[in-house]
């Protein structure tokens, strides 16, 4: 038995050595690897960087996790990334190899790890990026990264590249990121929007993409042209007009309380949205208890006229909401098909938040079928 165990250990060690050699060979074929981490906006920033670099003439391979795993090949075609089984960070190795096979010069890849140790492994043992991005530090994934923003910042810092460059749009944590960067001899820069940017809902995302493109040598105007043509995530923040006249906002991919409320206020301030009555639709998933708590924070902050619940733990959430907002009606629904979307008129905004898992994607399929998408 002991001999068999030793043999299996030897085989595993040999496979790890072979994989490490392959990773090193693949990485040496690429001019740059850009690794995008952060709490919100990772997929959008990854795709914007991809668009800006392509406009600058680089051969780029891009991979995002977002609401569903996708790759954009060197040919510019977006395709779903087929997974065998559950998500595993080892797919980053396969993506690296695929980028090289397609003849890419640059790989732009979104971090898919949440656990701090796995974030470190994915950067330093797998993709080995020379340019890093941390979009922002916000309250999410607290079970894995820690309950405070400072701990979350340290967790995200596990993808800071050795002897490289890191860009962030989060000025509040710039000093902490620079302190963490110095330990790895990494230059940390703050990317901020300037007055020359066109009207955009999230100018900080554009600023990050422009900073990365500038670092790689792409002219600003050319990079901006590509950034504004980027291919958005399939389930990114979006606005729909329902047949009843009500506005439906999909913010289910946002998750953290700060970003969710910021997104609501941005949309609510748009022409045609001002003064609309708010129905807050919360979709909860059973394996993200802390996000349920975060959505309670959102409900308290937004004080909607009515709250609709789908997904997991509905009765428990309703009990909590009755303490937080005792005068706000809370309605429970078994799934997306039961939601009375046609019961609200042009004076209402239905703002969907929480998670896309469970009935979330079915809800979006229904909204896309019944409604008409508008430009945010």
C-alpha positions as CSV (number, residue, x, y, z in Angstrom):
1,X,0.0,0.0,0.0
2,X,2.8,2.4,0.9
3,X,4.5,1.7,-2.4
4,X,1.3,2.5,-4.3
5,X,0.9,5.8,-2.4
6,X,4.5,6.7,-3.1
7,X,4.0,5.9,-6.8
8,X,0.9,8.1,-7.0
9,X,2.7,11.0,-5.3
10,X,5.5,10.6,-7.8
11,X,3.1,10.7,-10.7
12,X,1.3,13.8,-9.3
13,X,4.7,15.6,-8.8
14,X,5.7,14.7,-12.3
15,X,2.5,16.1,-13.7
16,X,2.9,19.3,-11.7
17,X,6.4,19.8,-13.0
18,X,5.3,19.2,-16.6
19,X,2.5,21.7,-16.2
20,X,4.8,24.3,-14.7
21,X,7.2,23.9,-17.7
22,X,4.3,24.3,-20.1
23,X,3.1,27.4,-18.3
24,X,6.6,28.9,-18.5
25,X,6.9,28.1,-22.2
26,X,3.5,29.6,-22.9
27,X,4.1,32.7,-20.9
28,X,7.4,33.3,-22.7
29,X,5.5,33.5,-26.0
30,X,3.4,36.4,-24.8
31,X,4.6,40.0,-24.8
32,X,2.2,41.0,-21.9
33,X,-0.4,39.4,-19.7
34,X,-2.9,41.7,-18.0
35,X,-4.6,40.3,-15.0
36,X,-7.8,42.1,-13.9
37,X,-9.0,41.7,-10.3
38,X,-11.3,43.7,-8.0
39,X,-14.8,43.6,-6.6
40,X,-16.9,45.3,-9.3
41,X,-16.3,45.9,-13.0
42,X,-13.7,43.3,-13.7
43,X,-15.4,41.9,-16.8
44,X,-16.2,45.3,-18.2
45,X,-12.6,46.6,-17.7
46,X,-11.2,43.3,-19.1
47,X,-13.3,43.7,-22.2
48,X,-12.5,47.4,-22.5
49,X,-8.8,46.7,-22.3
50,X,-9.2,44.1,-25.0
51,X,-11.0,46.6,-27.3
52,X,-8.4,49.3,-26.8
53,X,-5.4,47.0,-27.4
54,X,-7.0,45.5,-30.6
55,X,-7.6,49.0,-31.9
56,X,-3.9,49.6,-31.3
57,X,-3.0,46.7,-33.6
58,X,-2.1,44.1,-31.0
59,X,-3.2,40.4,-31.3
60,X,-5.2,39.9,-28.2
61,X,-6.9,36.9,-26.5
62,X,-9.4,37.8,-23.8
63,X,-11.1,35.7,-21.1
64,X,-13.8,37.0,-18.7
65,X,-15.7,35.2,-16.0
66,X,-18.5,37.7,-15.3
67,X,-22.0,36.3,-15.4
68,X,-20.8,33.5,-17.7
69,X,-17.3,32.4,-18.8
70,X,-16.5,33.8,-22.2
71,X,-13.4,34.1,-24.4
72,X,-12.7,36.6,-27.2
73,X,-10.3,35.0,-29.7
74,X,-7.6,36.7,-31.7
75,X,-10.1,36.9,-34.5
76,X,-12.4,39.0,-32.3
77,X,-15.1,36.5,-32.0
78,X,-16.7,36.0,-28.5
79,X,-17.5,32.4,-27.6
80,X,-18.7,30.7,-24.4
81,X,-16.0,28.9,-22.5
82,X,-17.1,25.3,-22.0
83,X,-16.4,23.9,-18.6
84,X,-16.2,20.2,-17.6
85,X,-17.6,20.2,-14.1
86,X,-17.3,23.0,-11.6
87,X,-15.2,26.1,-12.0
88,X,-11.6,25.6,-11.2
89,X,-8.7,28.0,-11.4
90,X,-6.7,25.5,-13.4
91,X,-8.7,26.7,-16.4
92,X,-6.5,29.8,-16.4
93,X,-3.6,27.5,-17.5
94,X,-5.7,26.2,-20.4
95,X,-6.7,29.7,-21.4
96,X,-3.0,30.8,-21.4
97,X,-2.1,27.8,-23.6
98,X,-5.1,28.6,-25.9
99,X,-4.0,32.2,-26.3
100,X,-0.5,31.1,-27.4
101,X,-2.0,28.5,-29.9
102,X,-4.0,31.3,-31.5
103,X,-1.0,33.4,-31.9
104,X,-1.9,36.1,-29.4
105,X,0.7,38.7,-28.3
106,X,-1.3,39.8,-25.3
107,X,-3.6,37.9,-22.9
108,X,-6.1,40.0,-21.0
109,X,-7.7,37.8,-18.4
110,X,-10.1,38.3,-15.5
111,X,-9.3,36.8,-12.1
112,X,-11.8,34.1,-11.2
113,X,-10.4,33.2,-7.8
114,X,-12.0,34.5,-4.6
115,X,-10.0,32.7,-1.9
116,X,-6.8,34.8,-1.2
117,X,-4.5,31.8,-1.5
118,X,-6.0,30.8,-4.9
119,X,-5.7,34.4,-6.1
120,X,-1.9,34.2,-5.3
121,X,-1.5,30.8,-7.0
122,X,-3.4,32.0,-10.1
123,X,-1.1,35.0,-10.5
124,X,2.3,33.8,-9.5
125,X,2.1,30.1,-10.6
126,X,-0.3,30.3,-13.6
127,X,-0.8,33.5,-15.6
128,X,2.3,35.4,-14.3
129,X,1.0,38.8,-15.4
130,X,3.3,41.7,-15.7
131,X,0.4,44.3,-15.6
132,X,-2.2,44.0,-12.9
133,X,-5.5,45.8,-12.4
134,X,-7.5,46.1,-9.1
135,X,-10.7,47.9,-10.1
136,X,-11.9,48.8,-6.7
137,X,-12.3,47.5,-3.1
138,X,-15.9,47.0,-1.9
139,X,-17.8,44.9,0.5
140,X,-18.3,41.5,-1.1
141,X,-17.0,37.9,-0.7
142,X,-16.6,38.6,3.0
143,X,-16.7,34.9,3.8
144,X,-13.5,34.3,1.8
145,X,-11.7,37.7,1.9
146,X,-12.5,39.0,5.3
147,X,-15.2,41.2,6.9
148,X,-13.5,44.6,6.5
149,X,-12.6,46.6,3.5
150,X,-8.9,46.6,4.6
151,X,-8.8,42.8,4.7
152,X,-10.5,42.7,1.3
153,X,-7.9,45.0,-0.1
154,X,-5.1,42.8,1.2
155,X,-6.8,39.7,-0.3
156,X,-7.1,41.4,-3.7
157,X,-3.4,42.4,-3.4
158,X,-2.4,38.7,-3.9
159,X,-2.6,39.3,-7.6
160,X,-0.1,42.3,-7.6
161,X,2.6,41.3,-10.0
162,X,6.3,41.0,-9.0
163,X,8.4,43.7,-10.7
164,X,5.4,44.9,-12.7
165,X,2.8,47.6,-12.8
166,X,-0.6,47.8,-11.1
167,X,-3.5,50.1,-11.9
168,X,-6.5,50.9,-9.7
169,X,-9.4,53.4,-9.8
170,X,-9.9,53.2,-6.1
171,X,-8.2,56.3,-4.6
172,X,-9.5,55.4,-1.1
173,X,-7.1,52.4,-1.0
174,X,-4.3,53.7,-3.1
175,X,-1.9,54.0,-0.1
176,X,-2.6,50.5,1.1
177,X,-2.2,49.1,-2.4
178,X,1.1,51.0,-2.8
179,X,2.4,49.6,0.5
180,X,1.5,46.1,-0.7
181,X,3.0,46.8,-4.1
182,X,6.4,47.9,-2.6
183,X,6.8,44.4,-1.1
184,X,6.8,43.1,-4.7
185,X,8.7,45.9,-6.3
186,X,5.5,46.8,-8.2
187,X,4.7,50.3,-9.4
188,X,1.1,51.2,-8.4
189,X,-0.7,53.9,-10.3
190,X,-4.1,55.6,-9.8
191,X,-6.2,55.8,-13.0
192,X,-8.7,58.7,-12.9
193,X,-11.2,59.9,-15.5
194,X,-10.4,63.2,-17.1
195,X,-12.5,65.9,-18.8
196,X,-11.7,64.6,-22.2
197,X,-13.8,61.4,-21.8
198,X,-17.1,61.1,-23.6
199,X,-20.3,60.6,-21.5
200,X,-20.1,57.2,-19.9
201,X,-21.9,55.6,-17.0
202,X,-18.7,54.3,-15.4
203,X,-15.8,56.6,-16.5
204,X,-13.5,55.0,-14.0
205,X,-13.6,51.8,-16.0
206,X,-12.6,53.7,-19.2
207,X,-9.8,55.4,-17.3
208,X,-8.4,52.0,-16.2
209,X,-8.6,50.6,-19.7
210,X,-6.9,53.8,-21.1
211,X,-4.1,53.6,-18.5
212,X,-3.3,49.9,-19.4
213,X,-3.4,50.7,-23.1
214,X,-1.1,53.7,-22.6
215,X,1.3,51.5,-20.5
216,X,1.5,49.1,-23.5
217,X,2.0,51.9,-26.0
218,X,-1.4,52.4,-27.6
219,X,-2.3,56.0,-28.6
220,X,-5.1,57.4,-26.4
221,X,-7.4,58.3,-29.3
222,X,-7.0,54.9,-30.9
223,X,-7.4,53.1,-27.6
224,X,-10.5,55.1,-26.8
225,X,-12.1,54.3,-30.1
226,X,-11.7,50.6,-29.4
227,X,-12.8,50.9,-25.8
228,X,-16.1,52.5,-26.9
229,X,-16.8,49.6,-29.2
230,X,-16.1,46.9,-26.6
231,X,-18.3,43.8,-26.4
232,X,-20.2,44.0,-23.0
233,X,-20.9,41.1,-20.8
234,X,-24.1,39.3,-21.7
235,X,-25.7,40.1,-18.3
236,X,-24.1,43.4,-17.4
237,X,-26.1,46.3,-16.0
238,X,-28.9,47.0,-18.5
239,X,-32.2,48.9,-18.9
240,X,-35.4,47.6,-20.6
241,X,-38.8,49.1,-21.3
242,X,-41.6,46.7,-20.6
243,X,-44.8,46.7,-22.6
244,X,-46.6,48.2,-19.6
245,X,-44.3,51.2,-19.7
246,X,-42.4,50.3,-16.6
247,X,-38.6,50.4,-16.6
248,X,-36.7,47.2,-15.7
249,X,-33.1,47.5,-14.6
250,X,-31.0,44.4,-14.4
251,X,-28.4,44.9,-11.7
252,X,-28.2,41.3,-10.6
253,X,-24.6,41.0,-11.6
254,X,-23.5,43.8,-9.2
255,X,-23.9,42.1,-5.8
256,X,-22.2,44.4,-3.3
257,X,-24.3,47.1,-1.5
258,X,-22.2,50.1,-2.4
259,X,-22.1,49.4,-6.1
260,X,-25.8,48.4,-6.2
261,X,-26.9,51.7,-4.7
262,X,-24.5,53.7,-6.9
263,X,-26.0,52.0,-10.0
264,X,-29.5,52.7,-8.8
265,X,-28.9,56.4,-8.3
266,X,-27.1,56.6,-11.7
267,X,-30.0,55.1,-13.5
268,X,-32.6,57.0,-11.4
269,X,-31.0,60.3,-12.4
270,X,-31.3,59.7,-16.1
271,X,-33.8,61.6,-18.3
272,X,-37.1,59.7,-18.1
273,X,-36.2,57.9,-14.9
274,X,-36.4,60.8,-12.4
275,X,-39.2,60.5,-10.0
276,X,-40.2,56.9,-10.8
277,X,-41.6,54.8,-8.0
278,X,-39.2,52.0,-7.0
279,X,-39.9,48.3,-6.8
280,X,-36.8,46.5,-5.5
281,X,-36.6,42.9,-6.8
282,X,-34.1,40.8,-4.9
283,X,-33.0,37.4,-6.1
284,X,-31.2,35.4,-3.4
285,X,-29.0,32.4,-3.8
286,X,-28.6,29.7,-1.1
287,X,-24.8,29.6,-1.0
288,X,-24.2,33.4,-0.5
289,X,-25.7,34.2,2.9
290,X,-23.6,37.3,3.3
291,X,-25.0,38.7,0.0
292,X,-28.5,38.3,1.5
293,X,-27.3,40.5,4.3
294,X,-25.9,43.0,1.9
295,X,-29.2,43.2,0.0
296,X,-30.9,44.1,3.3
297,X,-28.5,47.0,3.5
298,X,-29.5,48.0,-0.1
299,X,-33.2,47.8,0.9
300,X,-32.6,50.0,3.9
301,X,-30.6,52.5,1.8
302,X,-33.1,52.8,-1.1
303,X,-36.4,52.6,0.8
304,X,-38.4,51.2,-2.1
305,X,-42.1,51.4,-2.4
306,X,-42.4,47.6,-2.6
307,X,-40.0,44.7,-2.4
308,X,-40.3,41.5,-4.5
309,X,-38.4,38.4,-3.6
310,X,-37.4,35.4,-5.7
311,X,-34.8,32.7,-5.1
312,X,-33.7,31.3,-1.7
313,X,-34.6,32.0,1.9
314,X,-37.6,34.2,1.1
315,X,-39.5,33.8,4.3
316,X,-36.4,34.5,6.4
317,X,-35.6,37.6,4.3
318,X,-39.2,38.8,4.6
319,X,-39.0,38.6,8.5
320,X,-35.8,40.6,8.5
321,X,-37.3,43.2,6.1
322,X,-40.3,43.6,8.3
323,X,-38.0,44.8,11.1
324,X,-35.9,47.1,8.8
325,X,-38.8,48.5,6.7
326,X,-42.0,47.8,8.6
327,X,-44.2,49.8,6.3
328,X,-42.9,48.4,3.0
329,X,-44.9,45.6,1.4
330,X,-42.8,42.4,0.7
331,X,-44.1,39.9,-1.8
332,X,-42.8,36.4,-2.4
333,X,-42.7,34.6,-5.8
334,X,-41.8,31.0,-6.7
335,X,-39.9,32.0,-9.9
336,X,-39.4,34.4,-12.7
337,X,-42.6,33.4,-14.6
338,X,-44.7,34.4,-11.6
339,X,-43.5,38.0,-11.3
340,X,-46.2,40.5,-12.2
341,X,-44.1,42.6,-14.5
342,X,-47.1,43.9,-16.4
343,X,-48.8,45.2,-13.3
344,X,-46.6,48.3,-13.1
345,X,-46.9,51.3,-15.4
346,X,-44.7,54.1,-16.8
347,X,-44.3,55.7,-13.3
348,X,-42.4,52.7,-12.0
349,X,-38.8,51.3,-12.1
350,X,-38.3,47.6,-11.2
351,X,-34.7,47.4,-10.0
352,X,-33.5,43.8,-9.9
353,X,-30.5,43.1,-7.6
354,X,-28.9,40.3,-5.6
355,X,-27.6,37.5,-7.8
356,X,-28.1,36.0,-11.3
357,X,-28.0,32.4,-10.0
358,X,-31.2,30.3,-9.7
359,X,-34.1,32.2,-11.4
360,X,-32.0,35.2,-12.3
361,X,-31.1,34.1,-15.8
362,X,-34.7,32.9,-16.5
363,X,-35.9,36.3,-15.4
364,X,-33.6,38.0,-17.9
365,X,-34.7,35.7,-20.7
366,X,-38.3,36.7,-20.0
367,X,-37.4,40.4,-19.8
368,X,-35.6,40.2,-23.1
369,X,-38.5,38.5,-24.7
370,X,-41.2,40.8,-23.4
371,X,-39.3,44.1,-23.2
372,X,-37.1,46.3,-25.4
373,X,-33.6,47.2,-24.3
374,X,-32.7,50.8,-24.0
375,X,-29.3,52.5,-23.8
376,X,-28.1,53.4,-20.3
